[in-house]
Amino acid sequence: MSKPHLLYIAFAFPPSTASSVYRCTAVANALAEDGWDVTVLTLDRDIWSEISGVDQKLAESVDPRIRIVQVDDGGSEELARGDLRRYSRLRIEAPYVWKEVVRRRGRKDFPEDFHGAWLSPASEAARAVHAEKPVDLVMASASPYVAFGVARSLPGVPYIMDYRDAWAFNTITGAEDFSRGSSRGNLEAKFLAEAAGSWFVNDRIRDEYTARYPESAATMRVVANGFDPQPGHAAPAVRQTRNPRFGYLGTLQYVNMPMTEFLQGWGMAFPGAEARATAVFRGKLSASGAAGAEILETFGSGTPNGLLYEGPISKRDVARFYGTVDALLLLLSSGKYVTGGKTAEYLATGLPIVSVHDLGNAATELLRDYPLWFPAKDLTPDSIAAALRKCAEALADPDTAAWEAAWKYGQQFARSAILAPVISDLRELVGHPRQRALAEDQRNPQQ
């Protein structure tokens, strides 16, 4: 039978370790599993080794039925590439002038600093894919938001806009990046009006967008982040301990996170001379992987107090890491629109979670009913210390029923369950409903 053909535009895709790749990988895999022909249009994989690192194990988790088309960056990543052999004389002798030239060049075809340069090569590649095999649906995952521009390069083909963040405003500070009546505001309004649909990761971002663009509200929906079970995912053993091992996993955005307050609270909860707890941090120390001397010094000086940094970890190894800790630390940036990419995955572990973030965050809506949640009431060191101590006390005398309830609660956030009804709707959109597909499969079992 004829399968619907999806062109999925994801600037970052495995082996990239950019924060977006987990959602992008899961969506592409889910559609391939559902019987779609999936073509992913993404950045040339070799560039990621220069700008953020690679995870080959994650690349191996991509469904082998997915076709991946790699596209040159068009110069959009030149600023982040550190190969001195690529440096022009202008970049060496007048770096600020060079940066402005590159920025303006990037905005020539699309109003996004630097990344706008990807519009031309990516659109050309999209047209080539469509010419080879007609595309039924385009899905674009942003940021960068140039992906939305690429999605519109195939006239007459419906497209879906997947907002992992917000183009119009900063989800951490809430500050508006451009107004509804600005040139970019009008462009975004046009994109949304012509889209077959738009996805948002939580209600708060979706609600803000429906208020800004009410004419497109009917096609906006929430497709929340979820967790993707990795090898070894299983209910944790209930372990009694008076020497708890706390774990943090994820990119440590220490500039925006309440790291200083956490360190002070940790020292109050577990004083150095009496330290009976360990906090193990795994993941990159920034989006690029680079880290300033101050954060390295923090972990170096904190070692006697139980603070450890043990480096990045493959996505495919996260379940094993969770199996080595007794509780989890959820440090998030402040901002009412922030859910945090790790929140659902943390919940799915069934482990106790100590929240060190503004309780006004959108993440609180997911955590509120979790049986093993230990939130800091505010971001003062006193409150953080109190949450850590309360969790440690619960680990010293664990409630088996609460652990069982926590595990059950967390499994509802499986990404497969979240995506199933959405994918069904996409089939209806392109005229390939699941019922018809199943019937045709039964008539043509050899296919």
C-alpha positions in Angstrom: 0.0 0.0 0.0 1.0 3.6 -0.4 2.5 5.0 2.8 2.2 8.7 3.7 5.5 10.5 3.2 6.6 12.9 6.0 9.4 15.4 5.6 10.7 16.2 9.0 12.8 19.3 9.3 15.0 19.1 12.4 18.1 21.3 12.4 19.6 19.1 15.2 19.2 15.3 14.9 21.4 12.5 16.2 24.3 12.2 16.6 23.9 15.8 17.8 23.6 16.3 21.6 21.7 19.5 21.3 18.8 19.6 23.8 16.2 19.3 21.0 17.3 16.0 19.6 15.3 13.8 22.1 11.9 15.1 21.1 12.9 15.1 17.4 14.2 11.5 17.5 11.1 10.3 19.3 8.7 12.0 16.9 10.5 10.7 13.8 10.7 7.2 15.3 7.1 7.1 16.3 5.9 8.1 12.8 8.2 5.5 11.2 6.8 2.9 13.6 3.3 4.0 12.6 4.0 3.1 9.0 5.0 6.4 7.5 7.9 6.9 5.1 10.0 9.4 7.1 12.7 11.6 5.6 14.6 13.8 8.1 16.2 17.0 6.8 19.0 18.0 9.2 22.4 19.7 9.5 25.5 17.9 8.3 26.4 15.6 11.2 30.1 16.4 11.0 29.5 20.0 12.2 28.1 18.8 15.5 31.5 17.4 16.6 32.8 21.0 16.4 30.0 22.9 18.1 28.3 20.7 20.8 29.5 17.1 20.7 28.0 13.9 19.4 26.3 10.8 20.9 26.8 7.9 18.6 24.6 5.6 20.8 21.7 8.0 20.3 22.3 7.9 16.6 22.0 4.1 16.7 18.5 4.4 18.3 17.1 6.1 15.2 14.7 3.8 13.4 16.7 2.3 10.4 13.7 2.9 8.1 14.2 6.7 8.4 16.0 8.3 5.6 18.3 11.1 6.8 19.3 13.9 4.4 22.2 16.0 5.7 22.4 19.6 4.6 25.3 22.1 4.7 24.8 24.8 7.3 25.0 27.6 4.7 27.4 29.4 7.1 24.9 29.6 9.9 27.3 27.8 12.4 30.4 29.6 11.4 30.5 31.6 14.7 30.4 28.4 16.8 33.0 26.5 14.8 36.4 26.6 16.4 38.6 25.3 13.6 41.3 28.1 13.2 42.0 26.9 9.7 38.6 28.2 8.6 39.2 31.7 10.0 39.3 34.5 7.4 41.7 37.4 7.6 38.7 39.6 8.5 37.7 37.3 11.4 41.2 37.4 12.8 41.9 41.1 12.4 38.4 42.5 13.0 36.3 39.9 14.8 33.4 42.2 15.7 33.1 43.5 12.2 33.3 39.9 10.9 30.5 38.8 13.3 28.2 41.6 12.2 28.8 40.8 8.5 27.9 37.1 9.2 24.9 38.2 11.2 23.5 40.4 8.4 24.2 37.8 5.8 22.3 35.3 7.8 19.3 37.6 8.0 19.2 38.3 4.3 16.7 35.6 3.5 15.1 35.0 6.9 14.8 37.2 10.0 16.9 35.2 12.3 20.5 36.0 13.3 23.0 33.6 11.7 20.6 30.6 11.3 18.7 32.4 8.6 21.6 31.3 6.3 20.2 27.7 6.4 17.0 28.7 4.6 18.5 28.4 1.1 20.4 25.1 1.2 17.7 23.4 3.3 14.9 24.6 1.1 16.8 23.4 -2.0 17.2 20.0 -0.3 13.5 19.9 0.6 12.5 20.5 -3.0 14.9 17.7 -4.1 13.3 15.2 -1.7 9.8 16.2 -2.9 10.8 15.8 -6.5 12.2 12.3 -5.9 9.1 11.2 -3.9 6.1 13.5 -3.3 5.8 14.7 0.3 2.4 14.4 2.0 3.2 16.4 5.1 6.0 18.6 6.3 6.8 18.9 10.0 9.3 21.5 11.2 10.8 21.5 14.7 12.2 24.9 16.0 14.3 26.5 17.1 16.1 27.7 15.0 13.0 29.2 13.6 14.3 29.1 10.0 13.0 25.5 10.1 9.5 27.1 9.7 10.7 29.0 6.6 12.0 25.7 5.1 8.6 24.0 5.8 6.9 26.4 3.5 9.3 25.7 0.6 6.9 23.1 -0.9 3.8 24.9 -2.2 0.6 23.1 -1.6 2.0 20.6 0.9 0.5 21.0 4.4 3.0 21.7 7.3 3.0 21.4 11.1 5.0 23.9 13.2 6.5 22.3 16.3 7.4 25.0 18.9 9.8 23.5 21.4 10.1 27.1 22.8 8.6 30.4 21.8 9.6 32.6 18.9 7.9 35.7 20.0 9.1 35.9 23.6 11.7 34.6 26.0 10.3 31.6 28.0 12.6 32.2 30.9 12.3 36.0 31.4 8.9 36.4 29.7 10.3 39.4 27.8 8.8 40.0 24.3 11.3 39.5 21.5 9.0 41.1 18.9 5.5 42.6 18.9 2.5 41.2 17.1 2.5 44.2 14.8 6.2 44.1 13.9 7.5 42.6 10.7 8.4 39.4 12.4 5.1 39.3 14.2 3.3 39.6 10.9 5.5 36.9 9.4 4.8 34.5 12.3 1.1 35.3 12.0 1.2 34.4 8.3 3.1 31.1 9.0 0.6 30.1 11.7 -2.4 31.0 9.5 -1.2 28.9 6.7 -0.1 26.0 8.8 -2.1 22.8 9.1 -1.3 23.0 12.8 1.1 24.1 15.5 2.4 22.2 18.5 3.4 23.6 21.9 5.0 21.8 24.9 2.7 23.1 27.6 -0.5 25.0 28.1 1.1 28.2 29.2 3.0 28.8 25.9 0.0 27.7 23.9 -2.3 30.0 25.8 0.1 32.9 25.2 0.1 32.2 21.5 -3.7 31.9 21.3 -3.9 35.4 22.8 -1.3 36.8 20.4 -2.8 35.1 17.3 -6.4 34.3 18.0 -7.2 33.8 14.3 -5.0 30.6 14.4 -6.1 29.3 17.9 -8.2 26.5 16.4 -5.1 24.7 15.0 -2.9 25.1 18.1 -2.5 22.1 20.4 -0.3 21.0 23.3 2.0 18.0 22.5 3.9 17.7 25.8 7.3 16.4 26.2 7.5 12.8 27.5 10.0 10.2 28.4 11.5 7.7 26.0 12.2 4.4 27.8 15.9 3.5 27.6 17.6 0.1 28.1 17.2 -0.9 31.7 14.1 1.2 32.4 12.3 -0.5 35.4 10.7 0.3 38.7 13.4 1.2 41.3 14.2 -1.0 44.2 13.1 0.6 47.5 16.3 1.0 49.4 16.7 2.3 52.9 19.7 4.5 53.3 21.2 7.1 55.6 23.9 8.0 53.1 21.8 9.2 50.2 23.2 9.6 46.7 21.4 12.4 44.8 21.7 12.7 41.1 21.4 15.4 38.5 21.3 14.6 34.8 21.1 17.1 32.0 22.8 20.2 30.5 23.7 22.4 33.5 22.5 25.8 32.5 24.2 27.3 35.6 23.9 30.9 34.4 20.0 30.7 34.5 19.7 28.0 37.2 19.7 28.7 41.0 23.1 27.0 41.3 24.5 29.3 43.9 21.5 29.0 46.1 21.6 25.2 45.7 25.2 25.0 46.7 24.5 27.1 49.8 21.5 25.0 50.7 23.5 21.8 50.1 26.2 23.0 52.5 23.5 23.7 55.2 21.8 20.4 54.8 25.0 18.3 54.7 27.8 20.2 56.4 31.3 19.3 55.2 32.5 17.7 58.4 29.3 15.7 58.8 28.6 15.1 55.2 26.7 11.9 54.7 25.2 12.6 51.3 26.6 12.8 47.7 25.3 14.8 44.8 26.5 13.5 41.4 26.1 15.7 38.4 26.1 14.1 34.9 25.7 16.0 31.5 27.3 18.9 29.7 28.2 22.0 31.7 26.7 24.2 28.9 24.9 23.8 25.6 28.2 23.8 23.8 29.9 21.6 26.4 32.4 24.4 27.3 32.5 25.6 30.9 33.9 28.6 32.6 36.5 28.4 35.3 34.0 29.3 38.0 31.8 26.2 37.6 34.8 23.9 37.4 36.2 25.5 40.5 32.8 25.0 42.2 32.9 21.2 41.7 36.6 21.0 42.6 36.1 22.8 45.9 32.9 21.0 46.6 34.3 17.4 46.4 34.9 17.2 50.1 31.3 18.2 50.7 30.0 15.4 48.5 29.6 17.3 45.2 30.9 15.3 42.2 30.9 16.1 38.4 31.3 12.9 36.4 30.9 14.2 32.8 28.4 13.7 29.9 26.5 10.5 29.4 24.8 8.9 26.4 21.1 9.1 26.3 21.1 5.3 26.0 22.8 5.0 29.3 20.5 7.2 31.4 18.5 4.3 32.9 21.6 2.8 34.3 22.6 6.1 35.8 19.2 6.5 37.5 19.7 3.0 38.9 22.8 4.2 40.8 21.2 7.1 42.7 18.6 7.2 45.5 16.9 10.5 44.6 17.0 13.2 41.9 17.8 16.9 41.8 15.6 19.0 39.5 17.3 22.3 39.0 15.5 24.5 36.4 15.6 28.0 35.1 13.0 30.3 36.5 10.1 31.4 34.3 6.4 30.5 34.3 6.7 28.9 30.8 9.5 26.5 31.8 8.6 22.8 31.9 12.1 21.4 31.6 13.1 18.7 29.2 14.0 16.3 32.0 10.9 16.7 34.1 8.9 13.9 32.5 11.9 11.6 32.5 12.6 12.3 36.1 9.0 11.4 37.0 9.2 8.2 35.0 12.1 6.9 37.2 9.8 6.6 40.2 12.6 8.0 42.4 12.2 10.8 44.9 12.6 14.3 43.3 13.9 17.4 45.1 12.7 20.5 43.2 15.1 23.4 43.2 13.2 25.9 41.0 10.6 28.6 41.0 7.3 26.8 41.9 5.6 29.2 39.5 7.2 27.2 36.6 5.0 25.1 34.4 7.0 22.1 35.6 5.1 22.3 38.9 1.9 21.3 37.2 3.4 17.9 36.3 5.0 17.4 39.7 2.2 18.6 42.1 0.7 15.1 42.5 3.8 13.1 42.5 4.0 11.0 45.7 7.8 11.4 46.2 8.1 15.1 45.5 10.1 17.3 47.8 10.0 20.9 46.6 11.9 23.8 48.0 9.2 26.3 49.0 11.3 29.1 47.6 14.9 29.6 46.3 16.5 30.6 49.6 19.3 28.4 50.9 17.2 27.6 54.0 14.3 26.3 51.9 16.5 24.3 49.7 18.3 22.7 52.7 14.9 21.9 54.2 13.8 20.1 51.0 17.0 18.1 50.9 16.8 17.1 54.5 13.2 16.1 54.2 14.0 13.8 51.2 17.0 12.3 53.1 14.6 11.5 56.0 12.2 9.8 53.7 15.0 7.7 52.3 16.1 6.7 55.8 12.6 5.3 56.4 11.0 4.7 52.9 7.3 4.3 52.4 6.9 1.3 50.0 3.3 2.3 49.0 4.5 5.8 48.1 7.3 4.4 45.9 4.8 2.1 44.1 2.4 5.0 43.6 5.3 7.2 42.3 6.3 4.6 39.7 2.7 4.2 38.5 2.2 8.0 38.3 5.4 8.5 36.3 4.5 6.0 33.5 1.7 8.1 32.2 4.3 10.5 30.7 5.5 7.9 28.2 6.1 9.8 24.9 4.4 6.9 22.9 1.1 7.5 24.8 1.4 11.3 24.2 2.1 10.9 20.5 -0.4 8.2 19.6 -3.6 10.4 19.3 -1.6 13.1 17.6 -0.2 10.8 14.9 -3.7 9.5 14.3 -4.9 13.0 13.6 -2.0 13.5 11.2 -3.1 10.5 9.3 -6.5 12.0 9.0 -5.0 15.2 7.8 -3.2 13.6 4.9 -6.0 11.2 4.0 -4.4 8.0 5.3 -6.5 7.1 8.3 -5.2 4.3 10.5 -8.3 2.1 9.9 -7.8 2.2 6.1 -4.0 1.5 6.5 -4.7 -1.6 8.6 -7.3 -2.9 6.1 -4.8 -2.4 3.2 -2.1 -4.2 5.2 -4.4 -7.2 5.7 -5.1 -7.3 2.0 -1.4 -7.0 1.1 0.5 -8.9 3.9 3.6 -9.2 1.7 4.1 -5.4 2.0 
